[in-house]
Amino acid sequence: MDQEFNDLSTTNIKTTFTNNTNNLATSDELQVDPIYVRKMRNSYAASKKGQKVITITGISLLLTATAILSGNIISNVFIVNPPTIVESNMLILENTDTFSFDFTLTNKGNYKVIFKVTVDKETIYTLDCTVPDTYTGEIPDIGFDKKIYYDISFTNRFDYKKSILNGNLYT
């Protein structure tokens, strides 16, 4: 093998080297105030503090978002025997502007249950349905061409609220 495939011949003649480099000329540590009470920092210390603030803020936002998104799941664990609607019948009586409701509620956990009727974003009827029973009634003179929203919801009287049954009807 007389001939080499890789030719690695180089010349370093054009390279210059000086061993008297001045690193202090590029450092900002010499510009820091000698009196520590003024608490002036160099740019390196300021950037480290900025990174720390960003990291703490990011962790705080992440924990807050996690708490908000999982709060509903966590609170569901403490709700035992939620109220249920066994049967319901919500309707507008024919050729009238009267809303008729009829529903049967079970409430083994003794939660506070509210039945609310809203017409055009104004609550016109509220009924406390905490006691398990059959609730029947009519709400007359709502007016024609109105949107009726009904909602039966329960709460644990502290921090949890959930709708059991809701819907829209039109007169």
CORJOBEL-V807185 format. One record per residue. N is the residue number from 1. SS is DSSP state (@ for helix, = for strand, . for the rest). OMEGA is omega in radians with two decimals (none if undefined). Layout:
n = (N | N)
ss = (SS | SS)
omega = (OMEGA | OMEGA)
This chain:
n = (1 | 2 | 3 | 4 | 5 | 6 | 7 | 8 | 9 | 10 | 11 | 12 | 13 | 14 | 15 | 16 | 17 | 18 | 19 | 20 | 21 | 22 | 23 | 24 | 25 | 26 | 27 | 28 | 29 | 30 | 31 | 32 | 33 | 34 | 35 | 36 | 37 | 38 | 39 | 40 | 41 | 42 | 43 | 44 | 45 | 46 | 47 | 48 | 49 | 50 | 51 | 52 | 53 | 54 | 55 | 56 | 57 | 58 | 59 | 60 | 61 | 62 | 63 | 64 | 65 | 66 | 67 | 68 | 69 | 70 | 71 | 72 | 73 | 74 | 75 | 76 | 77 | 78 | 79 | 80 | 81 | 82 | 83 | 84 | 85 | 86 | 87 | 88 | 89 | 90 | 91 | 92 | 93 | 94 | 95 | 96 | 97 | 98 | 99 | 100 | 101 | 102 | 103 | 104 | 105 | 106 | 107 | 108 | 109 | 110 | 111 | 112 | 113 | 114 | 115 | 116 | 117 | 118 | 119 | 120 | 121 | 122 | 123 | 124 | 125 | 126 | 127 | 128 | 129 | 130 | 131 | 132 | 133 | 134 | 135 | 136 | 137 | 138 | 139 | 140 | 141 | 142 | 143 | 144 | 145 | 146 | 147 | 148 | 149 | 150 | 151 | 152 | 153 | 154 | 155 | 156 | 157 | 158 | 159 | 160 | 161 | 162 | 163 | 164 | 165 | 166 | 167 | 168 | 169 | 170 | 171)
ss = (. | . | . | . | . | . | . | . | . | . | . | . | . | . | . | . | . | . | . | . | . | . | @ | @ | @ | @ | . | . | @ | @ | @ | . | . | . | . | @ | @ | @ | . | . | . | . | @ | @ | @ | @ | @ | @ | @ | @ | @ | @ | @ | @ | @ | @ | @ | @ | @ | @ | @ | @ | @ | @ | @ | @ | @ | @ | @ | @ | @ | @ | @ | @ | @ | @ | @ | . | . | . | . | . | . | = | = | = | = | = | = | = | = | = | . | . | . | . | . | . | = | = | = | = | = | = | = | = | . | . | . | . | . | = | = | = | = | = | = | = | = | . | . | = | = | = | = | = | = | = | . | . | . | . | . | = | = | = | = | = | = | . | . | . | . | . | . | . | = | = | = | = | = | = | = | = | = | . | . | . | . | . | = | = | = | = | = | = | = | = | = | = | .)
omega = (-3.07 | -3.04 | 3.13 | -3.14 | -3.11 | 3.10 | -3.05 | -3.12 | 3.13 | 3.06 | -3.13 | -3.08 | -3.09 | -3.13 | 3.10 | -3.13 | 3.02 | -3.08 | 3.10 | 3.13 | -3.14 | 3.13 | -3.12 | -3.13 | -3.14 | -3.10 | 3.09 | -3.13 | 3.12 | -3.12 | -3.13 | -3.13 | -3.12 | 3.13 | -3.04 | -3.09 | -3.13 | 3.05 | 3.05 | -3.08 | 2.99 | -3.05 | 3.11 | -3.14 | 3.12 | 3.13 | 3.10 | 3.11 | 3.10 | 3.11 | 3.13 | 3.12 | 3.13 | 3.13 | -3.13 | 3.11 | 3.12 | 3.12 | 3.13 | 3.12 | 3.12 | 3.13 | 3.11 | 3.12 | 3.12 | -3.13 | -3.13 | -3.08 | -3.11 | -3.13 | 3.13 | 3.14 | -3.12 | -3.10 | 3.09 | -3.12 | -3.06 | 3.12 | -3.14 | -3.13 | 3.13 | 3.12 | 3.12 | 3.04 | -3.12 | 3.08 | -3.12 | 3.10 | 3.12 | -3.11 | 3.02 | -3.13 | -3.02 | 3.10 | 3.10 | 3.03 | -3.11 | 3.09 | -3.13 | 3.11 | 3.13 | 3.12 | 3.12 | -3.04 | 2.96 | -3.09 | -3.11 | -3.12 | -3.14 | 3.08 | 3.08 | -3.12 | -3.13 | 3.02 | -3.06 | 3.08 | -3.10 | 3.07 | -3.14 | 3.08 | 3.08 | -3.13 | -3.12 | -3.08 | 3.09 | -3.12 | 3.07 | -3.08 | -3.08 | -3.14 | 3.11 | -3.07 | 3.00 | -3.09 | -3.12 | 3.10 | 3.12 | 3.05 | -3.07 | 2.99 | 3.10 | -3.09 | -3.12 | -3.10 | 3.12 | 3.06 | -3.14 | 3.07 | 3.09 | -3.08 | 3.00 | -3.09 | 3.11 | 3.11 | 3.08 | 3.11 | 3.14 | -3.03 | -3.04 | 3.09 | 3.14 | 3.11 | 3.09 | -3.09 | 3.06 | 3.14 | -3.14 | 3.02 | -3.13 | 3.12 | none)
